[in-house]
Every structure is written in C-alpha cells, then in structure tokens.
Amino acid sequence: GAGVSQSPSNKVTEKGKDVELRCDPISGHTALYWYRQRLGQGLEFLIYFQGNSAPDKSGLPSDRFSAERTGESVSTLTIQRTQQEDSAVYLCASSLSGVRTDTQYFGPGTRLTVL
Amino acid sequence: EDKVVQSPLSLVVHEGDTVTLNCSYEVTNFRSLLWYKQEKKAPTFLFMLTSSGIEKKSGRLSSILDKKELFSILNITATQTGDSAVYLCAVGLIQGAQKLVFGQGTRLTINP
C-alpha cells in the first residue's frame, strides 16, 4: 500500500493486560515515530527509530512501554500491564529520512481503550 | 521546555467565512513549522514552513511564518463543511531526534 498502515484499528482490553500495536511504514521510509493522542489533546511523542541507529526512547512515559523495529520495516509498540490512563489513540508516522525532512506521514492510528 | 500553543482551541463559523488559526511557539533549536489537518484519526500534512515571510498556498489554504515573533497563521478562505477538522501545528527541532512538538490543536467546525 501507499500509506502508513496500523493494526488493529481498535483495541479494547482489561486493566492489567498487555497489548501489542503494529505499524507498517511507507516503503523506503527510514524514520518511524510513535505518538500518543489522548482525547482532545495534541500528539505526544513516544519513540523514534532511524535506520539501524539506537532508538530515541525519550518520550516513553514509563517502563511499561516498549517498542521494537526490525531494520526499516514493521514496528510494534507494546504496553504491559495496561492502565486506564493508557487509553488513547496511538499514531505511527514515517518519513523519508529523519535528517533530511520533517514531513511525517501518519497512519490511521489504533484506538486503545483500557477498561 | 519546548512549547507550542494554538489558538483558539475551538472555532465555529458559517460556510463561506474566512478563518485564521494561530500557532505560537517557544522552542530551542527551531528548524521548521508544520500544519496538519486531522479529520478522524490520521493527521494529513498541509504545509511545512522554514523561512519567515514566505507565504505557502494550496487552494483556499495559506500559511505564513514569523520567526522573529515566533508564530504562524493558517488561513482558510471561503470555508466549506469539508474543512471541519482539528488543525494541528507542530514544530520540528534541530536535535538528534527528529521529533515534532505538537500544539493541542484547533477544532474548526463549519456550519452550512
């Protein structure tokens, strides 16, 4: 496909369970970003991957959050022992190069609801 | 702390009106300012501005940056109901991580 894709589109889980969110970036995009958007709020940066460099994890809110990316392909964001405050839309974006351009292209997001 | 503030937070106008959305920023190592339109979940890119005083236009939308006063405006003329969305402003920083710092967004509603 031409755009960034994410799955699932919606996820409802119970407090304390682990969840895994997936992002497929645009082919050829070396940079990949995860953001969180709480209801009525702007986007909060979570983590950034650039090629094979060590990721920038400075936005991860707690050690319950982790993300992986293999090479320049799919990324997964894992939230362990989910809490109700984790409920949000999780957006993934990719860009051609993290150095050359700031234009990030966003996926449709995963709406996470923690009951 | 890097900060991006948008105003107003919410705006309701009639179809055909012209609107101006504001974005001010206080950041270290500014590199660019971006506007996005968010209708459901995925923000879609509108403009990227790096130089002061140069207007960017796309149809009825235009935007300009003032790096001295640290703000940008997004104008929409002859608004249509399809312009209803949340408009997000973000600032790109010259840092190791190419992350964007986002404002809280302006929710624009166009009534027929």
Contacts between the chains, C-beta under 8 A, distances in Angstrom:
chain1	res1	chain2	res2	distance
A	4	B	42	7.8
A	31	B	98	6.3
A	33	B	99	6.6
A	33	B	100	7.9
A	35	B	102	7.8
A	40	B	104	7.9
A	41	B	104	6.0
A	41	B	105	7.8
A	42	B	4	7.7
A	42	B	6	8.0
A	42	B	88	6.5
A	42	B	102	4.0
A	42	B	103	5.4
A	42	B	104	4.3
A	42	B	105	5.5
A	43	B	43	7.6
A	43	B	88	7.0
A	43	B	90	7.5
A	43	B	100	7.6
A	43	B	102	4.2
A	44	B	102	7.7
A	45	B	99	4.4
A	45	B	100	7.1
A	45	B	101	7.4
A	48	B	97	5.0
A	48	B	98	6.7
A	48	B	99	5.5
A	50	B	98	7.3
A	56	B	96	6.8
A	56	B	97	3.8
A	56	B	99	7.1
A	58	B	97	6.7
A	59	B	99	7.1
A	89	B	41	5.8
A	91	B	41	7.1
A	91	B	42	7.2
A	91	B	43	7.4
A	95	B	98	7.3
A	98	B	97	7.8
A	98	B	98	4.0
A	99	B	98	6.9
A	102	B	31	6.7
A	102	B	32	4.9
A	102	B	34	6.3
A	102	B	48	6.4
A	102	B	92	3.5
A	102	B	98	6.3
A	102	B	100	6.6
A	103	B	34	7.0
A	103	B	45	5.7
A	103	B	48	5.7
A	104	B	45	7.5
A	104	B	100	6.6
A	105	B	45	6.7
A	106	B	36	7.7
A	106	B	42	4.5
A	106	B	43	4.8
A	106	B	44	7.3
A	107	B	42	6.0
A	108	B	40	7.6
A	108	B	41	5.0
A	108	B	42	4.7
A	109	B	41	3.8
A	109	B	42	6.2
A	111	B	41	7.3
